[in-house]
Amino acid sequence: MLVAPGLVGLDTMRMLAEDDRIALPIVSHPAFQGTYVIDSGSGVSPYVLFGQFPRLAGADAVIFANYGGRFSFSKGDCRGIARAAAAAMEHIEPIFTVPGGGVSLQRIPEMAAAYGRDVVFLVGGALHRAGPDLIENCRRYKEAILGR
């Protein structure tokens, strides 16, 4: 279930995550959270906003703006989010990071090295720009991700 805590609030995401009747993985979407991290001198650290808050609210994965795309996160910011998503937090399990934006076929090796194995790549327009055969494009991405 895709949930935007910037729209519904972290507590709503927590309530959805705890509801056994739903029993779906929760993916946190960054909509309406950008203003919290737009200036490194104020607001909230990306490490906290995208790496720790979603975990505390029960997310299983968190989408965030990938470095090198059309958004302004640095590689250090993004690696920090990945570290926060996996850092020890008592009984709270790690979550998957989901970098989105600028995830091209050519960048997969670089990004895999930056994020490690516990990552989900959010591929959008680049998947369609890779060629006219969407199934073949998916195969090529899978091979690049698996390192073949």
Secondary structure, DSSP 4 states (H G I P E B T S, - for coil): -EE-HHHH-HHHHHHHHH-TTT----EE--TT-GGGTS-TTSS--HIIIIIIHHHHTT-SEEEEEPTTSSS---HHHHHHHHHHHHS--TTPPP-EEEEESS--GGGHHHHHHHH-SSB--B--HHHHHT-S-HHHHHHHHHHHHHT-
